[in-house]
């Protein structure tokens, strides 16, 4: 899996730190991704709620990372519990070569930004790792659905086999650390939507399961 998509999947697992060892499903394991588009953007995301689970699909609460930065531990699962996509006009997403432009930044003086608005900022990351064709990524069926004017309730369109979305383990120690970023949707040369992760714009720390410490 290419770097930007892999990191975005990981960063969906952002959640609040809980001081109690108990973890209540749908209360303590709530994740956030925030709309960051302009008010008049053609695609708006609203009330996107994701719940985090461990590999056994138990509610997952996570310890703080270093320097009080909130952390996530992988592998695990995520479930889109609520949220809607508002599409303000009928679009031709396939015909106009709609792209996802990633921005990814690591809290590291040695690495920093690896992608900026779909363009590589690192000799170790190719341009193709920072931008993706939307319809090729999600498939024609979903692309056609997202092209229609109206409101889509995300949980209602998720197939049963994706009720719990598997989140893979970290593939490299270089991915561990503190990250943040966003995804912009470019359509016909214009930005028509944006998602920021984590939702509050702060850093989130990625850790592997082997580094987990019990609460």
Secondary structure, 3 states (H helix, E strand, C coil): CCHHHHHHHHHCCCECECCCCCCCCCCCCEEECEECCCCCCCEEEEEEEEEEECCCCCECCECECHHHCEEEEECEEEEEEEEEEEECCCCCCCCCCCEEEEEEEECCCCCCEEEECCEECCCCCCHHHCEEEHHHHHCHHHHHHCCCCEEEEHHHHCCHHHCCEEECCCCCHHHCEEEEEEEEEEECCEEEEEEEECCCCCCEEEEEHHHCCCC
